[in-house]
Amino acid sequence: MACLVVALLTPASALGVDGDIGGFIFNFIVIFAIIQSRHILLALILSGLASRSLLPQRSATASELCLSLSSSAVFALVMALFIRLDGHRYLQIYQNEGAVSWLFYVASFIGALVLQDAFFYFVHRVLHRPFLYRLAHKGHHRSSQPSVWTSFAFDPVESLIHAICLIAIVVIIPLHPATLFALLMTMSVWAAVNHISPETLPDDFPHHWLGPWVIGPLHHCIHHRKQTLHYGLYFTFWDRVFRTQAEDYALRLEAVQKRSASSNLPS
């Protein structure tokens, strides 16, 4: 993901690639390769986590692999096009570390998370309208038991929407490249972890760190089993406000938190 940030900030001509078409193709290939490599790396790492359970994480389906490739292609296409259209003039990315205090780094990162979470909730909820669901979101829900690979599997239309939302965040909020890198890493890892089925996680998985306001695997797994609930990405705030959170979620969370805490007690 660090390479993706570099790709967004470095003109292709600086790397010896000239011409609008050549630069666009170069940026597309580099960004696509980085995104798809990230998918494979996260899947391998997190599948190792799930393998500590008695119920191992399932393998990717052909549908998930195809949607993962198409999603990577759409994200790479949008990013490469934005670069070639000289989008740097509109992106709120700054590289002068001495211009702001470290508090602004933290505030901009949290602000980006909050804004992305709001975007995601409302977009996600709208995509569950019947027509839009068939058009743009059905592929993500082909399996009622999600896996790490499910987090990468988006229909092309949905991928396009999320890519545009991500660019909108960087247009709205000033971000340092390090902050952008942290945002991209958080988004990737958070989505992947939250698509691990809770049944395949080891008993000592730290559910108790997440608490009732932060979304974890248990929260998002409920959405894949009952699609009228749990539309958030990072926080449960919007699900609480619009009453799309399961009424028994607190009890379910308490049960797994107790199990996790007891597993971490010294024997």
Buried (B, 14 or more C-beta within 10 A) or exposed (E): BEBBBBBBBBEBEEBEBEEEEEBBBBBBEBBBBBBBEBBEEBBEEBBEBBEEBEEEBBEBBEBBBEBBBBBBBBBBBBBBBBBBEEBEEEBBBBEEEEEBEEEBBEBBBEBBBBBBBBBBBEBBBBBBEEEBBEBBBEBBBEBEBBBBBBBBBBBBBBBBBBBBBBBEBBBEBBBBBBBBBBBBEBBBBBBBBBBBBBEBBEBBBEBBEBEEEBBBBBBBBBBBEEBEBBBBBBBBBBBBEEEBBBEEBEEBBEEBBEBBEEEEEEE
